[in-house]
Amino acid sequence: MGIWNLYFILKLLLLWAGIIGFHVLPNFLFAVLLAIRLRPRWARIGRQVIALPAGAALLYYDSNLPPFARFVEQLPALLQFRFSYLIELLGRFVPTQFWLLLAILTLVYWIVNRWVRVTTFVMLALLIVPLVLRFGALGPVTPVVAATGDTPAALSAGEGATTAGVNEFVSGDGEVPLAANPDAALDGFYTRELTRAVAMPAQVGAGPDFDIIFLHICSLAQDDLDVDNLANLPLLSRFDFVFKNFNSAASYSGPAAIRVLRAGCGQPTHKELYDPAGPQCYVMSDLKQLGFTPSLAMNHDGHFDNFMQEVQQNFGIQGITPFDNTRTRVAMRSFDETPVRSDGDVLQTWWQQRMTMPDKRVALYYNTISLHDGNRLEGSRLPSAQSYPIRVKAMFDDFGQFIDTIARSGRKAVVVFVPEHGAALRGSKLQVSGMREVPLPEITHVPVAVKLVGFGNGAGASHGTPITISTPTSYLALMTLVSHLIANNPFAGTPDLASYAADLPQTAFVSANEQTTVMKYGGKQLIRGTDGVWVDLKSME
């Protein structure tokens, strides 16, 4: 096989390290075809011409990358990435030490191949190494259940799961209630979600006027805070309500923005996000009817993937113009070199403008990409993964100072802190750090909190221990809490804050992208891809 021996040796090493998977039969047949002796020179050249793209395709097939069709679909976006970010991503797929190892292997191969028939050993290794790994530490990956058919075994699998808190919508710790099979359970989940909606009040409760400010943060999950030891930053401890078990249900910005802007209704499928929703679903439209003037601001231009357009469409209101951020300070550059503005500058400048407005109440949707993968701090060459904790601390400081500014102004505000999804800092054998194709719980379990600025005596400080909501929740619970605050004005006296968070609706854990769904069901975390087969996440680790 000549130099192709190195190709297979490297793949086996990547397999051993858990970086890629390995399809034994296609790889072995490819090796056999390469090992066949061909005498005519034109035949040998022709084989190499065919083998190069075939080898690349086989390597992609063995990798944990998304389906190739998805790669082709995303290629225009990938071409916008700056070169240094592409190199950073490549280093996540194949660490630097493996490139060094490849150089050493090439030297060793060049020496050893003079006396030893390396091809024979490689052919044996192609059969032995995958078998050792499959039946050794890794174990086989087996489907839980096919896409169709009754599965009594799946029903019995739930017997070991927690049954506390079982109701029509959720079972155990955020599990979808059992059904004939996972597909039926998922269909039942979405059918039930269609019936759910937030009961918005007819008018704002009596008391001082207040604003509602949604801080929608890209790339911040609880797991990301844990990875970088950032969980104890003081910002969230200043909030009055903290959701500890919140599922954002999406791992990309567009779907996440649509979900939060349609939080007035239950959780739709990914496909339904791009269909019109009922008028009661659109949060900003609902708030406008209650006397809140809608406002839109971002610390970026929203051009990527038509994000700005999607947000404007899902306000449910015509003629929404974004706040002009072009005079604010550039804090970093995005993965495509477009400017990312300072959160502090944008929010403080917006607040100055808000203070000149005659409107009694304003509802702001603010979106920030300060934590997005691939961002580069101005004047720094740090890779985005290394600068992530720096960016988190800066953003949290900016938000804290913004809250202080509101408090000093004497106005009242409900500040809603809600991330879109995580940054996937940790990575796994299923997908490398930064990749969010599979919306795992580590990516969609996000820290959500609500702050009442101007409540009680300490306008900007915390008011004792935050009210903690530990039940499995999503956007429906968040918007229900907001509706309670609107109906019973918390700034009229000093009401019991716990009463606002009583009996918030629970939502079972289902997260979805265009091609992948993750669901808690029967005591397991199940993943369904384009093949329609449900697989237990543990069997893939």
C-alpha positions as CSV (number, residue, x, y, z in Angstrom):
1,M,0.0,0.0,0.0
2,G,3.0,2.3,0.3
3,I,2.4,5.6,1.9
4,W,-1.3,4.6,2.5
5,N,-0.1,2.6,5.4
6,L,0.5,5.8,7.2
7,Y,-3.2,6.8,6.5
8,F,-4.5,3.7,8.2
9,I,-2.0,3.8,11.1
10,L,-3.0,7.4,11.9
11,K,-6.7,6.5,11.7
12,L,-6.1,3.6,14.2
13,L,-4.3,6.0,16.5
14,L,-7.2,8.5,16.3
15,L,-9.6,5.6,17.0
16,W,-7.6,4.5,20.0
17,A,-7.7,8.1,21.4
18,G,-11.4,8.2,20.9
19,I,-11.2,11.1,18.4
20,I,-12.9,9.2,15.5
21,G,-15.0,6.1,15.0
22,F,-14.1,3.3,12.6
23,H,-16.1,1.4,10.1
24,V,-14.2,-1.9,9.8
25,L,-15.5,-3.3,6.5
26,P,-15.2,-0.2,4.3
27,N,-11.7,0.5,5.7
28,F,-10.6,-3.1,5.2
29,L,-12.0,-3.3,1.6
30,F,-10.3,0.1,0.8
31,A,-7.0,-1.3,2.1
32,V,-7.3,-4.5,0.1
33,L,-8.0,-2.5,-3.1
34,L,-4.9,-0.4,-2.4
35,A,-2.8,-3.5,-1.7
36,I,-3.6,-5.2,-5.0
37,R,-0.5,-5.1,-7.3
38,L,-1.1,-3.3,-10.6
39,R,1.5,-3.5,-13.3
40,P,0.5,-0.8,-15.8
41,R,1.7,2.6,-14.8
42,W,-1.6,4.2,-15.9
43,A,-3.5,1.9,-13.7
44,R,-1.5,2.7,-10.6
45,I,-1.9,6.5,-11.3
46,G,-5.6,6.1,-11.9
47,R,-6.0,4.2,-8.6
48,Q,-4.2,7.0,-6.7
49,V,-6.4,9.6,-8.4
50,I,-9.5,7.7,-7.3
51,A,-8.1,6.8,-3.9
52,L,-7.4,10.3,-2.7
53,P,-11.0,11.6,-2.7
54,A,-12.2,8.1,-1.5
55,G,-9.8,8.2,1.4
56,A,-10.9,11.7,2.4
57,A,-14.5,10.7,2.2
58,L,-13.9,7.6,4.2
59,L,-12.1,9.6,6.9
60,Y,-15.0,12.0,7.0
61,Y,-17.4,9.0,7.3
62,D,-15.4,7.7,10.3
63,S,-15.2,11.0,12.0
64,N,-17.7,12.4,14.5
65,L,-18.5,15.3,12.1
66,P,-22.0,16.0,11.0
67,P,-23.4,14.3,7.9
68,F,-21.6,15.4,4.8
69,A,-24.8,16.9,3.4
70,R,-24.9,19.2,6.5
71,F,-21.3,20.1,5.9
72,V,-22.1,21.1,2.3
73,E,-25.1,23.1,3.5
74,Q,-22.9,25.0,6.0
75,L,-19.9,25.5,3.6
76,P,-20.8,29.1,2.6
77,A,-20.8,30.0,6.3
78,L,-17.5,28.2,6.9
79,L,-15.9,30.1,4.1
80,Q,-16.6,33.3,6.1
81,F,-14.4,32.1,9.0
82,R,-11.1,33.8,9.4
83,F,-8.0,31.6,8.8
84,S,-6.7,31.6,12.4
85,Y,-10.1,30.3,13.6
86,L,-10.1,27.5,11.0
87,I,-6.7,26.5,12.3
88,E,-8.0,26.6,15.9
89,L,-10.9,24.3,14.9
90,L,-8.6,21.9,13.1
91,G,-6.6,21.7,16.3
92,R,-9.7,20.6,18.2
93,F,-10.4,17.8,15.8
94,V,-6.8,16.6,15.6
95,P,-4.6,17.9,18.5
96,T,-1.1,19.2,17.8
97,Q,0.6,16.2,19.3
98,F,-1.0,14.0,16.7
99,W,0.6,16.0,13.9
100,L,3.9,15.6,15.6
101,L,3.2,11.9,16.0
102,L,2.4,11.7,12.3
103,A,5.8,13.3,11.5
104,I,7.6,10.7,13.7
105,L,5.6,7.8,12.2
106,T,6.5,9.0,8.7
107,L,10.2,8.9,9.6
108,V,9.9,5.5,11.3
109,Y,7.9,4.1,8.4
110,W,10.6,5.3,6.0
111,I,13.2,3.4,8.0
112,V,11.3,0.3,8.9
113,N,9.6,-0.3,5.5
114,R,13.0,-1.2,4.0
115,W,13.2,-4.4,6.0
116,V,9.7,-5.2,7.2
117,R,6.5,-5.7,5.1
118,V,4.4,-3.0,7.0
119,T,1.3,-3.6,4.9
120,T,0.8,-7.1,6.4
121,F,0.8,-5.7,9.9
122,V,-1.5,-2.8,9.0
123,M,-4.0,-5.2,7.4
124,L,-4.1,-7.3,10.6
125,A,-4.4,-4.1,12.8
126,L,-7.4,-3.0,10.8
127,L,-9.2,-6.0,12.0
128,I,-7.8,-6.5,15.5
129,V,-7.7,-2.9,16.9
130,P,-11.4,-2.1,16.4
131,L,-12.4,-5.4,17.8
132,V,-10.3,-4.9,20.9
133,L,-11.8,-1.5,21.5
134,R,-15.3,-2.5,20.7
135,F,-15.4,-5.4,23.0
136,G,-13.0,-3.9,25.5
137,A,-13.4,-0.6,27.3
138,L,-15.7,1.1,24.8
139,G,-18.3,-1.6,24.4
140,P,-20.7,-1.8,21.5
141,V,-23.0,1.0,20.4
142,T,-26.5,-0.4,20.1
143,P,-29.8,1.2,19.2
144,V,-32.3,1.5,22.0
145,V,-35.3,1.0,19.7
146,A,-36.1,1.3,16.1
147,A,-38.2,4.2,14.9
148,T,-41.4,2.2,14.7
149,G,-43.1,-0.7,16.5
150,D,-44.1,-1.3,20.1
151,T,-41.3,-1.8,22.6
152,P,-42.4,-3.2,25.9
153,A,-38.7,-3.3,26.9
154,A,-38.5,0.5,26.6
155,L,-41.5,0.8,28.9
156,S,-39.9,-1.4,31.6
157,A,-36.7,0.6,31.3
158,G,-38.4,3.4,33.1
159,E,-39.1,1.4,36.2
160,G,-35.8,2.5,37.7
161,A,-36.4,6.1,37.0
162,T,-37.7,8.6,39.6
163,T,-41.4,8.8,39.6
164,A,-41.8,11.8,41.8
165,G,-43.6,14.7,40.2
166,V,-45.2,12.6,37.5
167,N,-47.9,14.6,35.7
168,E,-49.3,15.0,32.2
169,F,-46.3,16.9,30.9
170,V,-43.3,15.6,32.7
171,S,-42.2,12.4,34.5
172,G,-39.3,12.2,37.0
173,D,-36.5,14.6,36.6
174,G,-37.6,16.1,33.3
175,E,-38.4,12.9,31.5
176,V,-41.0,12.7,28.7
177,P,-43.8,10.5,30.0
178,L,-43.6,6.9,28.8
179,A,-45.5,5.7,25.7
180,A,-45.4,2.7,23.4
181,N,-42.0,3.7,22.1
182,P,-39.7,6.8,22.0
183,D,-41.2,8.1,18.8
184,A,-44.7,7.9,20.2
185,A,-43.5,9.6,23.4
186,L,-41.9,12.5,21.4
187,D,-45.1,12.9,19.3
188,G,-47.1,13.0,22.5
189,F,-44.8,15.6,24.0
190,Y,-45.2,18.0,21.0
191,T,-49.0,17.3,20.9
192,R,-49.3,18.3,24.6
193,E,-47.1,21.4,24.1
194,L,-49.5,22.7,21.4
195,T,-52.2,23.0,24.1
196,R,-50.1,25.1,26.4
197,A,-49.9,28.9,26.6
198,V,-49.2,31.6,29.2
199,A,-52.2,33.4,30.6
200,M,-51.1,37.0,30.2
201,P,-53.0,39.5,32.3
202,A,-55.4,42.0,30.8
203,Q,-53.5,44.9,32.3
204,V,-50.4,45.7,34.3
205,G,-50.9,45.6,38.1
206,A,-51.2,48.8,40.0
207,G,-47.9,50.4,41.1
208,P,-44.8,52.2,39.7
209,D,-44.1,51.8,36.0
210,F,-41.2,49.4,35.1
211,D,-39.3,48.2,32.1
212,I,-38.7,44.6,31.1
213,I,-35.2,43.8,29.7
214,F,-34.3,40.5,28.2
215,L,-30.6,39.8,28.1
216,H,-30.2,37.0,25.6
217,I,-26.7,35.5,25.7
218,C,-25.1,33.4,23.1
219,S,-22.8,30.5,24.3
220,L,-23.3,30.2,28.0
221,A,-24.4,26.9,29.6
222,Q,-24.0,25.8,33.2
223,D,-21.4,23.3,32.1
224,D,-19.3,26.0,30.5
225,L,-19.3,27.9,33.9
226,D,-18.3,24.7,35.6
227,V,-15.5,23.9,33.2
228,D,-13.8,27.2,33.6
229,N,-14.6,27.5,37.4
230,L,-16.8,30.5,36.8
231,A,-19.9,29.2,38.6
232,N,-19.3,31.5,41.7
233,L,-19.1,34.8,39.8
234,P,-21.2,37.3,41.9
235,L,-23.6,38.5,39.2
236,L,-26.2,35.7,39.4
237,S,-26.2,35.8,43.2
238,R,-27.6,39.4,42.8
239,F,-30.7,38.1,41.0
240,D,-34.0,37.4,42.8
241,F,-35.2,34.3,40.9
242,V,-32.8,31.6,39.6
243,F,-33.8,28.6,37.4
244,K,-31.5,25.7,38.2
245,N,-33.0,23.2,35.7
246,F,-33.8,25.2,32.6
247,N,-33.6,23.7,29.1
248,S,-33.1,26.1,26.2
249,A,-34.2,23.4,23.8
250,A,-31.8,24.6,21.0
251,S,-28.1,24.7,20.4
252,Y,-28.0,27.4,17.7
253,S,-28.8,31.1,17.9
254,G,-31.5,31.4,15.4
255,P,-33.8,28.7,16.8
256,A,-33.0,29.9,20.4
257,A,-34.0,33.5,19.6
258,I,-37.3,32.3,18.0
259,R,-38.0,30.1,21.0
260,V,-37.5,32.9,23.6
261,L,-39.5,35.4,21.4
262,R,-42.3,32.9,21.2
263,A,-42.2,32.0,24.9
264,G,-45.9,32.7,25.3
265,C,-46.7,29.2,24.0
266,G,-45.5,25.6,24.6
267,Q,-42.4,24.1,22.9
268,P,-42.8,23.6,19.1
269,T,-40.8,21.3,16.9
270,H,-37.7,22.7,15.2
271,K,-39.5,22.7,11.9
272,E,-42.5,24.6,13.4
273,L,-40.2,27.4,14.4
274,Y,-40.2,28.6,10.8
275,D,-43.9,28.5,10.4
276,P,-46.2,31.4,11.7
277,A,-47.3,30.9,15.3
278,G,-50.5,32.0,17.0
279,P,-50.7,35.7,18.0
280,Q,-50.6,34.8,21.7
281,C,-47.1,33.2,21.3
282,Y,-45.2,36.4,20.5
283,V,-43.8,37.9,23.7
284,M,-43.0,41.4,22.4
285,S,-46.4,41.7,20.8
286,D,-48.0,40.6,24.0
287,L,-46.0,43.2,26.0
288,K,-46.8,45.9,23.5
289,Q,-50.5,45.3,24.1
290,L,-49.9,45.8,27.8
291,G,-48.3,49.2,27.2
292,F,-44.6,48.2,26.9
293,T,-42.9,49.9,24.0
294,P,-40.8,47.2,22.2
295,S,-37.1,47.9,21.6
296,L,-34.3,45.8,20.0
297,A,-30.6,46.1,20.5
298,M,-27.5,43.9,19.8
299,N,-23.8,44.1,20.3
300,H,-23.3,42.9,16.7
301,D,-24.9,43.6,13.3
302,G,-26.9,40.4,13.2
303,H,-25.9,39.7,9.6
304,F,-24.7,36.1,10.1
305,D,-27.3,33.5,9.0
306,N,-29.9,36.4,8.7
307,F,-30.1,36.5,12.5
308,M,-31.4,40.1,12.7
309,Q,-34.1,39.4,10.2
310,E,-35.3,36.3,12.1
311,V,-35.4,38.3,15.4
312,Q,-37.4,41.2,13.8
313,Q,-39.9,38.8,12.2
314,N,-40.5,37.1,15.6
315,F,-41.2,40.3,17.4
316,G,-44.7,39.9,15.9
317,I,-44.7,43.6,15.3
318,Q,-44.1,45.6,12.1
319,G,-41.4,48.2,11.7
320,I,-39.0,47.3,14.5
321,T,-35.8,49.1,14.0
322,P,-32.7,48.0,15.9
323,F,-30.8,50.4,18.1
324,D,-27.8,52.0,16.3
325,N,-24.7,50.5,18.0
326,T,-22.1,51.7,15.5
327,R,-20.7,54.5,17.8
328,T,-20.0,52.1,20.7
329,R,-16.6,50.6,21.4
330,V,-15.4,47.5,19.5
331,A,-14.4,45.0,22.2
332,M,-13.6,42.0,19.9
333,R,-13.8,40.6,16.4
334,S,-16.1,37.8,15.5
335,F,-15.1,34.6,13.7
336,D,-15.7,36.4,10.4
337,E,-13.8,39.6,11.5
338,T,-17.0,41.7,11.9
339,P,-17.0,43.9,15.0
340,V,-18.5,42.8,18.3
341,R,-19.3,45.8,20.5
342,S,-18.8,46.2,24.2
343,D,-21.9,45.0,26.1
344,G,-21.4,47.8,28.6
345,D,-21.1,50.5,26.0
346,V,-24.2,49.3,24.1
347,L,-26.4,48.9,27.1
348,Q,-25.3,52.1,28.8
349,T,-25.8,54.0,25.6
350,W,-29.2,52.4,25.0
351,W,-30.2,53.3,28.6
352,Q,-29.2,56.9,28.1
353,Q,-31.6,57.0,25.1
354,R,-34.3,55.2,27.1
355,M,-34.1,57.9,29.8
356,T,-35.0,60.5,27.2
357,M,-38.1,58.6,26.0
358,P,-41.6,59.6,27.2
359,D,-42.8,56.0,27.2
360,K,-43.9,54.8,30.6
361,R,-42.8,51.2,30.0
362,V,-40.3,49.7,27.6
363,A,-39.5,46.1,26.7
364,L,-36.0,45.5,25.4
365,Y,-34.7,42.4,23.7
366,Y,-30.9,42.6,23.8
367,N,-28.7,39.9,22.1
368,T,-25.0,39.5,22.8
369,I,-22.5,37.3,21.0
370,S,-19.6,38.3,23.3
371,L,-19.1,34.6,24.3
372,H,-19.4,33.1,20.8
373,D,-16.8,30.6,19.7
374,G,-14.2,32.2,17.4
375,N,-14.3,35.7,18.9
376,R,-10.9,37.4,19.2
377,L,-10.3,40.1,21.8
378,E,-9.1,43.4,20.3
379,G,-5.3,43.6,20.6
380,S,-5.0,39.9,21.7
381,R,-4.0,36.7,19.9
382,L,-5.5,34.4,22.4
383,P,-7.5,31.5,20.9
384,S,-11.2,31.9,21.6
385,A,-11.2,28.9,24.0
386,Q,-8.5,30.5,26.1
387,S,-10.2,33.9,26.1
388,Y,-13.6,32.5,27.1
389,P,-13.3,33.1,30.9
390,I,-11.9,36.6,30.3
391,R,-15.0,37.3,28.1
392,V,-17.4,35.9,30.6
393,K,-16.0,38.0,33.4
394,A,-16.1,41.1,31.3
395,M,-19.7,40.5,30.2
396,F,-20.8,39.7,33.8
397,D,-19.2,42.9,35.0
398,D,-20.9,44.9,32.2
399,F,-24.3,43.5,33.2
400,G,-23.7,44.2,36.8
401,Q,-22.8,47.8,36.0
402,F,-25.8,48.1,33.8
403,I,-28.1,47.0,36.7
404,D,-26.4,49.5,38.9
405,T,-27.0,52.3,36.4
406,I,-30.7,51.4,36.2
407,A,-30.9,51.4,40.0
408,R,-29.2,54.8,40.3
409,S,-31.6,56.3,37.8
410,G,-34.6,55.6,40.1
411,R,-36.5,53.6,37.5
412,K,-37.7,50.1,38.1
413,A,-36.9,47.2,35.8
414,V,-37.3,43.4,35.5
415,V,-34.1,42.1,34.0
416,V,-34.3,38.6,32.5
417,F,-31.0,36.8,32.1
418,V,-31.4,34.0,29.6
419,P,-28.7,32.3,27.5
420,E,-29.4,30.9,24.1
421,H,-27.3,27.7,24.5
422,G,-23.9,26.7,25.7
423,A,-20.5,27.1,24.1
424,A,-19.8,23.3,24.4
425,L,-16.4,24.0,25.9
426,R,-16.0,20.5,27.3
427,G,-16.4,18.5,24.2
428,S,-16.8,14.7,24.1
429,K,-16.3,11.7,21.9
430,L,-19.6,12.5,20.3
431,Q,-18.5,16.0,19.2
432,V,-15.5,18.1,19.7
433,S,-15.3,21.3,21.8
434,G,-17.3,24.1,20.2
435,M,-19.5,21.8,18.1
436,R,-23.2,22.0,18.8
437,E,-24.8,19.7,16.2
438,V,-26.1,17.4,18.9
439,P,-28.1,19.5,21.5
440,L,-26.8,17.6,24.5
441,P,-28.0,18.6,28.1
442,E,-24.5,20.0,28.7
443,I,-25.3,22.5,25.9
444,T,-28.9,23.3,26.5
445,H,-29.0,23.3,30.3
446,V,-28.5,27.1,30.8
447,P,-28.4,29.4,33.9
448,V,-31.5,31.6,33.8
449,A,-32.3,34.3,36.3
450,V,-34.6,37.3,36.9
451,K,-33.7,40.5,38.7
452,L,-36.1,43.1,40.1
453,V,-34.1,46.4,39.9
454,G,-35.7,48.9,42.4
455,F,-37.4,46.3,44.5
456,G,-37.4,47.0,48.3
457,N,-34.8,49.2,49.9
458,G,-31.6,48.1,48.1
459,A,-32.4,49.1,44.5
460,G,-29.4,47.3,42.9
461,A,-28.4,44.8,45.5
462,S,-29.7,41.3,46.1
463,H,-32.6,40.8,48.4
464,G,-31.4,37.9,50.4
465,T,-31.2,34.3,49.1
466,P,-32.6,34.1,45.5
467,I,-35.8,32.1,45.0
468,T,-34.6,28.9,43.4
469,I,-36.7,27.0,40.8
470,S,-35.3,23.5,40.6
471,T,-38.1,21.8,38.7
472,P,-37.5,21.0,35.0
473,T,-38.5,24.1,33.1
474,S,-38.2,26.0,29.9
475,Y,-39.5,29.2,28.3
476,L,-43.1,28.6,29.3
477,A,-42.1,28.8,33.0
478,L,-40.0,31.9,32.4
479,M,-42.7,33.7,30.6
480,T,-45.3,32.6,33.3
481,L,-43.1,34.2,35.9
482,V,-42.9,37.4,33.9
483,S,-46.7,37.4,33.5
484,H,-47.0,37.0,37.3
485,L,-44.7,40.0,37.8
486,I,-46.8,42.1,35.3
487,A,-50.1,41.1,36.9
488,N,-49.0,41.7,40.5
489,N,-46.6,44.6,40.3
490,P,-43.7,43.7,42.6
491,F,-42.7,47.3,43.0
492,A,-46.0,48.1,44.8
493,G,-44.9,47.5,48.3
494,T,-42.8,44.4,49.3
495,P,-44.7,41.3,48.3
496,D,-43.5,37.8,49.0
497,L,-41.3,37.0,46.0
498,A,-41.8,33.2,46.5
499,S,-45.5,33.6,45.5
500,Y,-44.5,34.7,42.0
501,A,-42.6,31.4,41.4
502,A,-45.3,29.1,42.8
503,D,-46.6,26.4,40.5
504,L,-44.6,27.4,37.4
505,P,-45.3,25.0,34.5
506,Q,-42.8,22.2,34.1
507,T,-41.4,21.0,30.7
508,A,-39.9,17.6,29.9
509,F,-36.4,17.7,28.4
510,V,-36.5,17.7,24.7
511,S,-33.8,19.5,22.6
512,A,-33.7,19.6,18.9
513,N,-31.9,20.9,15.9
514,E,-32.7,20.4,12.2
515,Q,-31.3,16.8,12.1
516,T,-30.9,15.7,15.7
517,T,-33.2,15.3,18.7
518,V,-32.2,14.6,22.4
519,M,-34.8,13.4,24.8
520,K,-34.9,12.2,28.4
521,Y,-37.0,9.1,28.5
522,G,-37.2,5.9,30.5
523,G,-34.3,6.7,32.7
524,K,-32.0,7.4,29.7
525,Q,-30.8,10.2,27.6
526,L,-31.7,9.2,24.0
527,I,-30.4,10.7,20.7
528,R,-32.2,10.3,17.4
529,G,-30.4,11.3,14.2
530,T,-31.3,11.3,10.5
531,D,-31.6,7.5,10.5
532,G,-34.6,7.7,12.8
533,V,-33.0,5.3,15.4
534,W,-32.9,6.2,19.1
535,V,-29.6,5.5,20.8
536,D,-28.7,5.7,24.4
537,L,-26.2,8.5,25.0
538,K,-24.2,6.4,27.4
539,S,-23.5,3.7,24.8
540,M,-21.8,6.4,22.6
541,E,-19.4,7.8,25.3
